[in-house]
Amino acid sequence: MGDENVVLLDFWPSPFGMRVRTALAVKGIKYDDLLLKMNPIHKKIPVLIHNGKPVCESLIQVQYIDEIWPHKSPLLRTDPYQRAIAKFWADFVEKKIYDLGKKVWTTKGEEQEAAKKEFIECLKLLEGELGNKDYFGGENLGYVDVVLVPFYSWFYAYEKCGNFSIETECPKLIAWAKRCMEKDSVSKSLPDQQKIYGFVLHLRKVVGLE
């Protein structure tokens, strides 16, 4: 399949957009990144457009990229059971991490404490699944790695807003994230943590939390 006609409609702080940027980078696929200047509240992002055909939802987009370019750094294993396990944990990340992380920086008091507790519990479950492997995909970066690692760029903001340390609670997970960041395909696809924190502070002021 050719890689000559790939466009990504994206918003820079979106962890969902980061997933797709990372997947494309891992595969070495060139694409046009149309960054939106403001948050498209009523428009779903990211949108991946391949040869004029739009594909929505980041988990589906990452799978699509893996299927279109299967011979370049495969993200999902060929074994059906391993694929099922990877999809289960990707779904877990999708349902838990974004919403709980958002609660950490958009709430205060007891509500924030409850969100922090559940957030850390979820990260510890992920840490347990990682075990002693280098990556969730085993020896190589895989589907779950690509799905989860964008949230690492948000961790500093969560920690500052919630006054806690993720590394203290989940040292293996942070070691994994730093290992991922050693890969150009990841580090060049994710924004700086300080930049994300600045973005979050701005949003907190807008909603009256600062």
Disulfide bonds with the S-S distance in Angstrom:
none
